[in-house]
Amino acid sequence: MFYLIYFCVVSIILHCAKAATTSFPPPIIRTLDTTSQVGPEFKTLDPTAPVDEATRKLAKANEDKKVEDSKFWFNVGLKQLEKIVNVAKNNDDNSYKKKAKNIIIFVGDGMGVTTITAGRIYKGQYLKHGLGEEEKLSFDEFPYTALVKTYNVDKQVPDSAGTATAMFCGSKAHFGAIGMDATRSPNNSTQGRLTSIMDWAQKENKRTGIVTTTRITHATPAATYARIYHRDWECDSKIPEQSKDHYIDIARQLVETSPGNKFNVVLGGGLQPLGAMNPMEKRTTPWEGGTEKVCSRNDTLNLPEMWLKMGQEINDERAFVSTQEELKQLDLKKINSLMGLFRNNHMTYAIAKEEGEPSLKEMTEAAIDVLERGNKSKGYVLLVEGGRIDQGHHQNYARAALHEVYEFDMAIQAALERTNENETLILVTADHSHAVTLNGYPARGNDILGFANKPGQDPIYETLTYANGPGFKDHLNLSATTENIWITNFTEEQRQSSTYRHLATLPLPDETHGGEDVALFAHGPGSSLVRGVFEQNYIAFVMSYAGCMGPAKDFDNSCQHRSSAGSLSMSLLLFAAVSFIPYIHIFDN
């Protein structure tokens, strides 16, 4: 009888415990059964609605929420800075006070963590350095790393315009917005207008420049100098009628307005948006996708010619080049301002570079040579973008994308070798990730662009695959059975082609971005500010504080201390020199 009662009591207790833990989960993890259970803060948009209509609905849905404008995001950035500085103080770590004369930010567009890992293996295998996995990228050696949250104010998975605006202007923004916060308007170019790290640097009399493998008017470089409602407005022909009286296109902003018209370096692609198209340009590899299209000007302006003429008017020694050979012929130490545009559209993928195009490494070296003026300047700020990593992924061109990572890495290594680590803060990051996976069970040292199967396993599949994109149709077996829906019998020549597309599991004309956090690597003075997990706009505050410029310049008195220390050191040197003069005759004897 006792055992029966005991059994019943235990059964009741277990049943209650099970009911408590499985039948009624706490609300925070409860699965939503219907869309009616979505909370009022999380209104969803109709993806088929026009952009303006979607934006209007989003604004209406969030009208009771606090607007995430530049004031909001500047507060977020400064709070993050305060948090990291306080942690350093509590650990008696004064490295956060170190200031950078120069800042170089490298952005691998679309270079998520999966791409970094695959790119590292590709580098080792491409250079035949062992098996590949043990290889290191130049920035793997940087002493500080962090994770960066990349969402836009209106998108879980972001685009390059909104993310670049966050990185360079200190405020998160809408998908598609450049240099404007969440209050932007298509009919008011001053509403929501932001300044960038280049404005901040120029105010401190630093030299400035941008280098990219995309069009110079593309989203990431444009966010350093343009303020425009939509990233597509690269040419006058792309601005809608309702906005033409309020905005000038991105290309004109580069040449006509600050900070773009004060850049000392502009290197990349994009002759056509600037009205200087090369009709003799050769294109030997049939690259596909939306990125291969480029806008044309309707106003007949030749902006590089205007840029040169403006230089003459202000007595600024300027040079314009359009080939690798012309770039090599220049005495870069004597030129004050350099513009080099080497393709009508983007630069060609490095794995099949066209004749006459400089590499990203060569452009980076040239930029540093023009910007570096030693004691004759107060330093410089430079953006270098590996932009075609992103575009290779968009077309499922895995080989082309990974080779872009290799080229990007060589540019970073060149910058490390060409700069003083005690003066130059170097940041390496991505604006967003991509829908690419590194999966399966490939053996150690297996070709990163090869197959992922265990020995004898079917079906055959690749180590690098995409969640979506044009690779779906390339691999689909139209005569397939339910057991064999994918084509696997590509020839080795086909698989080695630079335009071979890796498998995608959902058909889209363009593969999408990924929404996970990206990595940030830091080296040099100010690098210890890069710790933990933070919002993407904080990157701008790292550069602001470390470079003594912009909104975080007066966060504390460390910038004043640097100036005072510099003046004191110079005074001591002058005093020593003057004091030493009476004793010079001793050495003459």
LUMLUM-196018 format. One record per residue (C-alpha): residue in one letter; x, y, z. Coordinates in Angstrom, 2 decimals, decimal comma. Example, Ala and Ser with C-alpha at 12.3 -4.5 7.8 and 13.67 -1.06 7.14 Angstrom:
[site a [12,30 -4,50 7,80]],
[site s [13,67 -1,06 7,14]],
***
This chain:
[site m [0,00 0,00 0,00]],
[site f [2,82 2,39 0,91]],
[site y [4,53 1,78 -2,45]],
[site l [1,27 2,34 -4,32]],
[site i [0,73 5,69 -2,57]],
[site y [4,40 6,63 -3,18]],
[site f [4,07 5,74 -6,88]],
[site c [0,92 7,86 -7,25]],
[site v [2,49 10,89 -5,53]],
[site v [5,64 10,71 -7,68]],
[site s [3,53 10,34 -10,85]],
[site i [1,48 13,39 -9,94]],
[site i [4,64 15,45 -9,24]],
[site l [6,27 14,40 -12,52]],
[site h [3,07 15,09 -14,45]],
[site c [2,82 18,57 -12,93]],
[site a [6,48 19,27 -13,60]],
[site k [6,10 18,16 -17,20]],
[site a [3,02 20,31 -17,62]],
[site a [4,85 23,27 -16,11]],
[site t [7,84 22,97 -18,36]],
[site t [6,39 21,84 -21,68]],
[site s [2,70 22,62 -21,92]],
[site f [2,93 26,26 -20,82]],
[site p [6,27 27,78 -21,82]],
[site p [7,02 31,31 -20,63]],
[site p [5,72 34,00 -23,03]],
[site i [9,20 35,06 -24,11]],
[site i [9,76 31,73 -25,88]],
[site r [6,19 30,81 -26,76]],
[site t [5,66 30,00 -30,42]],
[site l [3,21 32,35 -32,16]],
[site d [0,30 30,49 -33,70]],
[site t [-1,08 33,27 -35,91]],
[site t [-0,03 36,68 -37,15]],
[site s [-2,63 38,18 -34,83]],
[site q [-0,31 37,30 -31,95]],
[site v [2,42 39,63 -33,24]],
[site g [2,79 42,53 -30,83]],
[site p [1,76 46,07 -31,87]],
[site e [5,38 47,23 -32,08]],
[site f [6,21 44,77 -34,82]],
[site k [4,05 45,76 -37,76]],
[site t [5,09 43,99 -40,96]],
[site l [5,23 45,54 -44,42]],
[site d [3,67 44,34 -47,64]],
[site p [6,73 43,36 -49,74]],
[site t [4,79 43,95 -52,97]],
[site a [3,94 47,55 -52,11]],
[site p [5,91 50,39 -53,77]],
[site v [8,84 51,69 -51,75]],
[site d [7,21 55,00 -50,90]],
[site e [4,00 53,27 -49,85]],
[site a [5,92 50,76 -47,76]],
[site t [7,86 53,57 -46,10]],
[site r [4,61 55,42 -45,39]],
[site k [3,04 52,37 -43,79]],
[site l [6,13 51,73 -41,70]],
[site a [6,09 55,32 -40,47]],
[site k [2,40 55,03 -39,57]],
[site a [2,94 51,73 -37,76]],
[site n [5,77 53,23 -35,73]],
[site e [4,33 56,69 -35,15]],
[site d [3,97 55,98 -31,43]],
[site k [7,55 54,76 -31,16]],
[site k [10,56 56,96 -30,58]],
[site v [12,12 58,06 -33,88]],
[site e [15,55 56,52 -34,34]],
[site d [17,10 59,65 -35,83]],
[site s [20,72 60,81 -35,64]],
[site k [20,23 62,21 -32,12]],
[site f [19,06 58,79 -30,96]],
[site w [21,97 56,95 -32,60]],
[site f [24,61 59,46 -31,50]],
[site n [23,45 58,84 -27,94]],
[site v [23,79 55,08 -28,53]],
[site g [27,32 55,54 -29,88]],
[site l [28,47 57,77 -27,05]],
[site k [27,01 55,41 -24,43]],
[site q [28,90 52,50 -26,00]],
[site l [32,09 54,56 -25,94]],
[site e [31,49 55,44 -22,29]],
[site k [30,90 51,78 -21,45]],
[site i [34,15 50,62 -23,03]],
[site v [36,18 53,48 -21,54]],
[site n [34,80 52,71 -18,06]],
[site v [35,71 49,03 -18,41]],
[site a [39,26 50,08 -19,35]],
[site k [39,49 52,46 -16,38]],
[site n [38,30 49,76 -13,98]],
[site n [41,12 47,57 -15,23]],
[site d [43,74 50,34 -15,04]],
[site d [44,06 50,17 -18,82]],
[site n [44,93 53,55 -20,35]],
[site s [45,36 52,29 -23,92]],
[site y [42,00 53,79 -24,88]],
[site k [43,60 57,25 -24,61]],
[site k [46,03 56,60 -27,46]],
[site k [45,29 58,83 -30,43]],
[site a [45,69 58,16 -34,13]],
[site k [47,17 60,69 -36,50]],
[site n [45,96 58,58 -39,44]],
[site i [42,96 56,28 -39,85]],
[site i [42,41 53,67 -42,56]],
[site i [39,14 51,77 -42,57]],
[site f [39,00 48,71 -44,81]],
[site v [35,50 47,49 -45,69]],
[site g [35,14 44,06 -47,27]],
[site d [31,68 44,51 -48,73]],
[site g [29,65 41,40 -47,89]],
[site m [32,61 39,79 -46,10]],
[site g [30,77 37,91 -43,37]],
[site v [32,47 35,46 -41,02]],
[site t [31,79 32,51 -43,34]],
[site t [33,46 34,42 -46,16]],
[site i [36,44 35,24 -43,95]],
[site t [36,92 31,57 -43,04]],
[site a [36,52 30,39 -46,62]],
[site g [38,73 33,23 -47,85]],
[site r [41,46 32,26 -45,40]],
[site i [41,43 28,65 -46,64]],
[site y [41,32 29,83 -50,26]],
[site k [44,37 32,04 -49,68]],
[site g [46,37 29,14 -48,26]],
[site q [45,36 26,80 -51,06]],
[site y [45,82 29,43 -53,79]],
[site l [49,34 30,17 -52,54]],
[site k [49,96 26,45 -51,90]],
[site h [50,71 27,11 -48,23]],
[site g [50,01 23,75 -46,61]],
[site l [46,45 22,46 -46,45]],
[site g [44,75 25,85 -46,21]],
[site e [42,91 25,80 -42,90]],
[site e [46,01 26,88 -40,97]],
[site e [46,58 29,95 -43,19]],
[site k [46,22 33,44 -41,74]],
[site l [44,80 36,59 -43,25]],
[site s [46,74 39,75 -42,43]],
[site f [44,01 41,03 -40,13]],
[site d [43,80 37,72 -38,22]],
[site e [46,86 39,04 -36,36]],
[site f [45,16 42,24 -35,19]],
[site p [45,06 42,48 -31,38]],
[site y [41,42 43,55 -30,97]],
[site t [38,23 42,12 -32,44]],
[site a [34,50 42,59 -31,91]],
[site l [31,13 41,65 -33,37]],
[site v [28,98 44,26 -35,08]],
[site k [25,16 44,34 -35,38]],
[site t [24,29 45,39 -38,92]],
[site y [20,50 45,84 -39,20]],
[site n [19,02 48,99 -40,75]],
[site v [16,36 51,00 -38,93]],
[site d [13,74 49,37 -41,17]],
[site k [15,35 46,03 -42,12]],
[site q [16,49 42,94 -40,24]],
[site v [18,89 42,16 -43,09]],
[site p [20,55 45,37 -44,31]],
[site d [21,95 46,86 -47,50]],
[site s [25,27 48,61 -48,11]],
[site a [23,82 52,14 -48,13]],
[site g [22,30 52,02 -44,67]],
[site t [25,24 50,14 -43,18]],
[site a [27,84 52,47 -44,71]],
[site t [25,88 55,44 -43,40]],
[site a [26,05 53,89 -39,93]],
[site m [29,81 53,25 -40,14]],
[site f [30,82 56,59 -41,62]],
[site c [28,16 59,00 -40,32]],
[site g [27,46 57,56 -36,87]],
[site s [23,72 57,05 -37,37]],
[site k [21,83 54,00 -38,56]],
[site a [19,58 54,67 -41,52]],
[site h [16,93 53,22 -43,80]],
[site f [17,64 50,55 -46,37]],
[site g [18,85 52,49 -49,44]],
[site a [19,59 55,78 -47,66]],
[site i [23,00 57,43 -47,98]],
[site g [24,20 60,08 -45,50]],
[site m [20,67 60,71 -44,18]],
[site d [18,99 59,55 -41,00]],
[site a [15,51 58,07 -40,49]],
[site t [13,82 61,48 -40,92]],
[site r [14,91 61,80 -44,59]],
[site s [12,51 63,11 -47,21]],
[site p [12,49 62,74 -51,02]],
[site n [11,43 66,39 -51,25]],
[site n [13,84 67,97 -48,76]],
[site s [17,59 67,45 -49,08]],
[site t [18,36 69,10 -45,73]],
[site q [16,01 67,00 -43,61]],
[site g [17,93 64,20 -41,91]],
[site r [21,21 65,33 -43,44]],
[site l [24,35 63,89 -41,78]],
[site t [28,06 64,62 -41,80]],
[site s [30,67 61,88 -42,22]],
[site i [34,12 60,96 -40,94]],
[site m [35,50 62,81 -43,97]],
[site d [33,76 66,05 -42,93]],
[site w [35,12 65,57 -39,42]],
[site a [38,64 64,89 -40,71]],
[site q [38,69 67,87 -43,07]],
[site k [37,55 70,16 -40,26]],
[site e [40,74 69,10 -38,42]],
[site n [42,80 69,78 -41,58]],
[site k [43,45 66,10 -42,23]],
[site r [43,88 64,79 -45,76]],
[site t [41,15 62,47 -47,02]],
[site g [40,54 59,83 -49,67]],
[site i [38,53 56,85 -50,91]],
[site v [39,56 53,72 -52,80]],
[site t [37,17 51,06 -54,09]],
[site t [36,85 48,23 -56,59]],
[site t [33,27 49,30 -57,33]],
[site r [32,02 52,46 -58,98]],
[site i [33,18 55,45 -56,99]],
[site t [29,49 56,46 -56,78]],
[site h [28,40 53,09 -55,38]],
[site a [26,77 52,89 -51,95]],
[site t [29,76 52,27 -49,68]],
[site p [32,16 54,95 -50,98]],
[site a [29,25 57,34 -51,59]],
[site a [28,33 57,31 -47,90]],
[site t [31,58 59,15 -47,13]],
[site y [30,60 62,21 -49,18]],
[site a [26,98 62,09 -50,44]],
[site r [23,68 62,93 -48,78]],
[site i [20,91 61,49 -50,89]],
[site y [17,51 59,92 -50,41]],
[site h [18,27 56,78 -52,42]],
[site r [21,48 55,02 -53,38]],
[site d [20,36 54,48 -56,99]],
[site w [20,58 58,22 -57,75]],
[site e [24,17 57,95 -59,01]],
[site c [23,41 59,87 -62,25]],
[site d [21,03 62,74 -62,92]],
[site s [19,00 60,36 -65,11]],
[site k [18,10 58,22 -62,06]],
[site i [16,58 60,96 -59,89]],
[site p [12,74 60,89 -60,00]],
[site e [10,98 64,00 -61,25]],
[site q [9,56 64,82 -57,81]],
[site s [13,08 65,00 -56,35]],
[site k [15,06 66,71 -59,12]],
[site d [14,51 70,19 -57,67]],
[site h [15,76 69,03 -54,29]],
[site y [18,76 66,78 -54,92]],
[site i [21,78 66,63 -57,20]],
[site d [23,04 63,16 -58,08]],
[site i [25,81 61,32 -56,24]],
[site a [28,41 61,85 -58,99]],
[site r [27,92 65,62 -58,92]],
[site q [28,09 65,65 -55,13]],
[site l [31,54 64,01 -55,35]],
[site v [32,90 66,80 -57,54]],
[site e [30,82 69,84 -56,58]],
[site t [30,18 69,69 -52,83]],
[site s [32,18 69,00 -49,68]],
[site p [33,61 66,78 -48,44]],
[site g [33,93 65,08 -51,86]],
[site n [35,34 68,10 -53,69]],
[site k [38,14 68,30 -51,10]],
[site f [39,25 64,67 -51,32]],
[site n [42,94 64,18 -52,01]],
[site v [42,37 60,66 -53,38]],
[site v [39,54 59,19 -55,45]],
[site l [40,38 55,79 -56,98]],
[site g [38,06 53,13 -58,40]],
[site g [35,62 52,47 -61,20]],
[site g [32,72 54,56 -62,48]],
[site l [33,73 56,63 -65,50]],
[site q [30,22 56,45 -66,93]],
[site p [28,25 58,00 -64,02]],
[site l [30,78 60,85 -64,08]],
[site g [30,14 61,47 -67,77]],
[site a [33,57 60,30 -68,96]],
[site m [32,75 56,94 -70,55]],
[site n [35,52 55,09 -72,38]],
[site p [33,93 53,80 -75,64]],
[site m [36,97 51,58 -76,35]],
[site e [36,73 49,59 -73,13]],
[site k [37,20 45,82 -73,53]],
[site r [35,14 43,19 -71,73]],
[site t [36,45 39,67 -72,24]],
[site t [34,64 37,69 -69,52]],
[site p [30,82 37,43 -69,71]],
[site w [29,98 38,40 -66,13]],
[site e [26,24 38,51 -65,42]],
[site g [23,86 40,13 -62,97]],
[site g [22,37 43,49 -62,11]],
[site t [25,71 44,89 -60,99]],
[site e [26,92 44,79 -64,61]],
[site k [24,47 47,58 -65,50]],
[site v [25,43 51,22 -65,04]],
[site c [23,57 54,52 -65,46]],
[site s [24,40 57,28 -67,95]],
[site r [24,18 61,04 -67,61]],
[site n [21,55 63,14 -69,41]],
[site d [23,19 66,50 -68,68]],
[site t [26,36 65,88 -70,79]],
[site l [28,63 66,96 -67,91]],
[site n [32,20 65,60 -67,87]],
[site l [32,84 65,65 -64,14]],
[site p [36,55 64,63 -64,18]],
[site e [37,24 67,58 -66,51]],
[site m [35,32 69,86 -64,15]],
[site w [37,31 68,47 -61,22]],
[site l [40,62 69,27 -62,94]],
[site k [39,44 72,78 -63,85]],
[site m [38,36 73,45 -60,26]],
[site g [41,84 72,45 -59,13]],
[site q [43,41 75,04 -61,42]],
[site e [41,11 77,72 -60,03]],
[site i [42,22 77,08 -56,45]],
[site n [45,87 76,34 -57,33]],
[site d [45,57 72,70 -56,27]],
[site e [47,98 70,36 -58,08]],
[site r [45,67 67,63 -59,40]],
[site a [46,08 64,61 -61,67]],
[site f [43,51 62,40 -63,40]],
[site v [44,38 58,91 -64,70]],
[site s [42,40 56,07 -66,27]],
[site t [44,99 53,28 -66,70]],
[site q [47,41 51,35 -64,53]],
[site e [50,34 52,65 -66,59]],
[site e [49,29 56,29 -66,17]],
[site l [49,10 55,72 -62,42]],
[site k [52,62 54,30 -62,36]],
[site q [54,02 57,31 -64,22]],
[site l [52,95 59,79 -61,53]],
[site d [55,19 61,20 -58,82]],
[site l [52,66 60,58 -56,07]],
[site k [54,67 62,37 -53,39]],
[site k [54,27 65,67 -55,25]],
[site i [50,62 65,47 -56,30]],
[site n [48,19 67,04 -53,88]],
[site s [45,01 65,45 -55,29]],
[site l [44,57 62,35 -57,44]],
[site m [41,53 60,97 -59,24]],
[site g [41,79 57,62 -61,01]],
[site l [38,78 55,97 -62,67]],
[site f [39,69 52,77 -64,48]],
[site r [36,41 51,28 -65,79]],
[site n [33,09 52,60 -67,06]],
[site n [31,35 50,50 -64,40]],
[site h [32,90 48,57 -61,51]],
[site m [36,48 47,36 -61,65]],
[site t [36,63 43,85 -63,12]],
[site y [36,75 40,90 -60,73]],
[site a [40,42 40,41 -59,88]],
[site i [40,38 36,75 -60,90]],
[site a [39,89 37,87 -64,51]],
[site k [41,23 41,42 -64,41]],
[site e [41,19 43,32 -67,69]],
[site e [44,39 44,83 -69,08]],
[site g [45,15 48,31 -67,79]],
[site e [43,41 47,97 -64,42]],
[site p [45,44 48,41 -61,23]],
[site s [44,90 45,99 -58,36]],
[site l [43,33 47,04 -55,07]],
[site k [46,79 46,74 -53,52]],
[site e [48,28 49,13 -56,10]],
[site m [45,49 51,65 -55,57]],
[site t [45,90 51,43 -51,78]],
[site e [49,65 52,02 -52,03]],
[site a [49,08 54,97 -54,36]],
[site a [46,50 56,46 -52,00]],
[site i [48,83 56,26 -48,99]],
[site d [51,66 57,84 -51,00]],
[site v [49,43 60,79 -51,91]],
[site l [47,96 61,18 -48,43]],
[site e [51,12 60,70 -46,37]],
[site r [52,93 64,00 -45,91]],
[site g [54,79 63,29 -42,68]],
[site n [55,15 66,32 -40,43]],
[site k [53,76 68,56 -43,16]],
[site s [50,19 67,44 -42,42]],
[site k [47,93 66,61 -39,51]],
[site g [47,38 63,12 -40,85]],
[site y [44,70 61,55 -43,02]],
[site v [41,56 59,40 -43,14]],
[site l [41,21 56,79 -45,89]],
[site l [38,45 54,36 -46,86]],
[site v [39,47 51,26 -48,83]],
[site e [36,62 49,04 -50,03]],
[site g [36,88 45,50 -51,40]],
[site g [33,51 45,95 -53,04]],
[site r [33,33 43,02 -55,40]],
[site i [33,35 40,37 -52,67]],
[site d [29,69 41,28 -52,29]],
[site q [28,93 41,26 -55,98]],
[site g [30,58 37,88 -56,53]],
[site h [28,33 36,40 -53,86]],
[site h [25,25 38,04 -55,38]],
[site q [25,79 35,95 -58,52]],
[site n [26,93 32,84 -56,61]],
[site y [30,41 33,31 -58,13]],
[site a [32,13 31,75 -55,11]],
[site r [35,56 31,56 -56,75]],
[site a [35,47 35,20 -57,82]],
[site a [34,26 36,30 -54,36]],
[site l [37,02 34,42 -52,52]],
[site h [39,68 35,77 -54,86]],
[site e [38,42 39,25 -54,01]],
[site v [39,03 38,43 -50,34]],
[site y [42,60 37,48 -51,25]],
[site e [43,09 40,78 -53,12]],
[site f [41,56 42,67 -50,20]],
[site d [43,96 40,95 -47,81]],
[site m [46,97 41,94 -49,92]],
[site a [45,84 45,58 -49,81]],
[site i [45,63 45,44 -46,00]],
[site q [49,10 43,88 -45,81]],
[site a [50,46 46,66 -48,02]],
[site a [48,93 49,29 -45,72]],
[site l [50,49 47,64 -42,67]],
[site e [53,91 47,73 -44,33]],
[site r [53,52 51,33 -45,51]],
[site t [52,32 52,96 -42,30]],
[site n [53,62 53,65 -38,80]],
[site e [51,76 51,43 -36,33]],
[site n [52,19 54,04 -33,60]],
[site e [50,41 56,68 -35,68]],
[site t [47,86 54,78 -37,77]],
[site l [44,64 53,12 -36,65]],
[site i [43,65 50,39 -39,12]],
[site l [40,14 48,94 -38,96]],
[site v [38,96 45,97 -41,03]],
[site t [35,29 45,07 -41,18]],
[site a [32,32 44,24 -43,40]],
[site d [29,12 46,16 -43,92]],
[site h [26,99 43,00 -43,90]],
[site s [27,15 39,28 -44,54]],
[site h [25,76 36,98 -47,28]],
[site a [23,56 33,91 -47,58]],
[site v [26,53 31,58 -48,12]],
[site t [27,36 28,54 -45,97]],
[site l [30,50 26,49 -45,39]],
[site n [29,04 23,05 -44,74]],
[site g [29,27 19,27 -44,96]],
[site y [32,12 17,00 -43,90]],
[site p [35,03 17,73 -46,28]],
[site a [38,40 16,29 -45,30]],
[site r [41,15 18,56 -43,96]],
[site g [42,83 20,25 -46,90]],
[site n [39,96 19,58 -49,28]],
[site d [39,51 22,19 -52,02]],
[site i [37,39 24,92 -50,41]],
[site l [35,62 25,27 -53,78]],
[site g [35,15 21,49 -54,06]],
[site f [32,77 18,88 -52,69]],
[site a [31,76 18,34 -49,07]],
[site n [30,76 14,67 -49,02]],
[site k [31,97 11,85 -46,88]],
[site p [33,62 9,15 -49,04]],
[site g [30,97 7,26 -51,06]],
[site q [28,12 9,51 -49,92]],
[site d [25,35 10,54 -52,31]],
[site p [24,15 12,96 -53,48]],
[site i [27,26 15,01 -54,22]],
[site y [27,16 18,56 -52,86]],
[site e [29,59 21,47 -52,53]],
[site t [31,31 22,80 -49,42]],
[site l [30,22 26,34 -50,29]],
[site t [26,53 26,60 -51,08]],
[site y [24,07 29,49 -51,13]],
[site a [20,64 29,77 -49,59]],
[site n [19,42 31,50 -52,74]],
[site g [20,50 32,96 -56,07]],
[site p [20,97 32,19 -59,77]],
[site g [23,01 29,06 -59,03]],
[site f [19,72 27,23 -58,49]],
[site k [18,87 27,10 -62,20]],
[site d [22,43 26,32 -63,21]],
[site h [22,33 23,14 -61,11]],
[site l [18,69 22,08 -61,52]],
[site n [18,22 18,76 -63,31]],
[site l [15,12 19,29 -65,45]],
[site s [14,77 15,55 -66,07]],
[site a [15,29 14,68 -62,44]],
[site t [13,66 12,02 -60,35]],
[site t [12,70 12,78 -56,78]],
[site e [16,02 11,29 -55,68]],
[site n [18,20 13,27 -58,07]],
[site i [17,12 16,85 -58,64]],
[site w [20,59 18,36 -59,05]],
[site i [23,11 18,17 -61,87]],
[site t [26,44 16,91 -60,53]],
[site n [28,34 15,97 -63,68]],
[site f [30,01 19,34 -64,38]],
[site t [33,38 19,00 -66,08]],
[site e [36,52 20,09 -64,24]],
[site e [36,93 22,89 -66,79]],
[site q [33,44 24,15 -66,00]],
[site r [34,03 24,02 -62,25]],
[site q [37,35 25,88 -62,55]],
[site s [35,77 28,69 -64,57]],
[site s [35,68 32,09 -62,87]],
[site t [31,98 32,38 -63,82]],
[site y [30,95 28,96 -62,45]],
[site r [28,07 29,37 -60,02]],
[site h [27,86 27,34 -56,84]],
[site l [24,61 25,65 -55,91]],
[site a [21,75 27,74 -54,51]],
[site t [18,64 26,17 -52,99]],
[site l [16,13 28,90 -53,89]],
[site p [15,95 30,52 -57,33]],
[site l [16,56 34,26 -57,27]],
[site p [18,19 36,44 -59,96]],
[site d [20,43 37,93 -57,24]],
[site e [21,50 36,20 -54,04]],
[site t [20,61 38,11 -50,88]],
[site h [22,61 39,54 -48,03]],
[site g [22,86 37,79 -44,67]],
[site g [21,75 39,37 -41,42]],
[site e [24,15 37,93 -38,84]],
[site d [26,75 40,00 -37,03]],
[site v [30,00 40,80 -38,83]],
[site a [33,50 41,03 -37,37]],
[site l [35,57 44,15 -36,75]],
[site f [39,37 43,90 -36,42]],
[site a [41,51 46,75 -35,07]],
[site h [45,24 47,57 -35,03]],
[site g [47,10 50,68 -33,86]],
[site p [46,27 53,60 -31,56]],
[site g [42,63 53,48 -30,50]],
[site s [42,26 49,79 -31,34]],
[site s [41,46 48,87 -27,71]],
[site l [38,10 50,65 -28,16]],
[site v [37,05 47,65 -30,27]],
[site r [35,67 45,13 -27,78]],
[site g [32,49 43,10 -27,34]],
[site v [29,29 43,30 -29,38]],
[site f [27,89 46,65 -30,45]],
[site e [25,78 48,57 -32,93]],
[site q [27,39 49,35 -36,27]],
[site n [27,23 53,12 -35,83]],
[site y [29,71 52,84 -32,94]],
[site i [32,47 52,30 -35,54]],
[site a [32,18 55,98 -36,46]],
[site f [32,63 56,91 -32,79]],
[site v [35,77 54,77 -32,55]],
[site m [37,27 56,77 -35,41]],
[site s [35,95 60,06 -34,02]],
[site y [37,42 59,52 -30,54]],
[site a [40,71 57,95 -31,66]],
[site g [41,23 60,57 -34,37]],
[site c [40,24 63,59 -32,26]],
[site m [37,58 64,68 -34,71]],
[site g [33,81 64,85 -34,92]],
[site p [31,20 64,21 -32,22]],
[site a [33,43 62,25 -29,80]],
[site k [36,40 64,61 -29,99]],
[site d [35,42 66,27 -26,70]],
[site f [34,12 63,11 -25,02]],
[site d [36,88 63,65 -22,43]],
[site n [40,09 65,71 -22,26]],
[site s [42,35 63,13 -23,90]],
[site c [42,53 65,04 -27,21]],
[site q [43,53 68,22 -25,35]],
[site h [46,15 66,28 -23,45]],
[site r [47,56 65,02 -26,71]],
[site s [47,81 68,54 -28,11]],
[site s [49,38 69,81 -24,87]],
[site a [51,83 66,92 -24,78]],
[site g [52,78 67,58 -28,39]],
[site s [53,36 71,26 -27,72]],
[site l [55,37 70,46 -24,57]],
[site s [57,54 67,96 -26,42]],
[site m [58,26 70,49 -29,16]],
[site s [59,07 73,17 -26,57]],
[site l [61,48 70,83 -24,81]],
[site l [63,18 70,00 -28,10]],
[site l [63,57 73,68 -28,99]],
[site f [64,88 74,46 -25,48]],
[site a [67,43 71,64 -25,73]],
[site a [68,53 72,78 -29,17]],
[site v [69,03 76,40 -28,06]],
[site s [70,83 75,32 -24,90]],
[site f [73,18 73,14 -26,92]],
[site i [74,34 75,93 -29,27]],
[site p [77,08 77,42 -26,98]],
[site y [78,80 74,02 -26,82]],
[site i [78,99 73,34 -30,56]],
[site h [82,55 74,81 -30,79]],
[site i [83,79 71,98 -28,54]],
[site f [83,15 69,49 -31,33]],
[site d [84,82 71,77 -33,90]],
[site n [88,05 71,49 -31,93]],
***
